[in-house]
Amino acid sequence: MKGSKDHLIEKTFEAFFELEDMREIIRRSLPTGMSAVEEDAFMKSTANLKSVIEALEKGTSEKQANFPQIVDRIGLRYREEGNINIQPIQAAGRLTPEARKALISYGDGYST
């Protein structure tokens, strides 16, 4: 894999955020389908996601002073990805990938 670890973390979060934006477009659309505006927004997000994936594959990134923000003044918490390697014997304090997927699916405000 090309690129520094910071680059990989940055681009992975960018991809997560873009996917979440795409999910929000789908959720706001009517059961019968998306409007033209929603389809346009969805396609723009798809293009953004493709560019993030291309940057991951190439190992390229514009130098950013900071990681992407969740919203203004709320930065990412990426300490685990960047600095901690939790071995299986130390796993009590972390969520498994399945638990994180459950948070994505159920921790959205509707299902809780």
C-alpha positions, 0 to 999 in steps of 0.5 A, a space after each residue: 500500500 502506497 502512502 504514509 499512514 497519515 495519508 491512509 487514515 485521512 483518506 479512509 475517513 474521507 471515504 467514510 464521510 462521503 459514504 455517510 453523505 451518500 447514505 443521507 441522500 438515500 434516506 431523505 429521498 422518497 420511497 419511489 426514488 430520488 429527485 433530479 437534485 438528489 440524483 445529482 448530489 448522489 452522483 457528485 458524492 460518487 465521483 468524490 468517493 472515486 477520487 478518494 479511492 484513486 488517491 488511496 491506490 496511488 498513495 497521493 494526497 494534497 498536503 493538508 494541515 489537518 485531517 478532515 473535520 466532522 463539522 466545524 471545530 470537531 476534529 477526528 479522533 484517530 489516535 487508535 489508527 495512528 498510534 496504537 497497535 492493540 494486540 489480541 491480549 489487549 482487546 477488551 477496550 476496543 470495538 470489534 469490526 462487527 460492533 462498529 458496523 452495528 453502530 453504523 447501522 443502528 446508531 443513526 437516531 431512528 433505530 435507537 
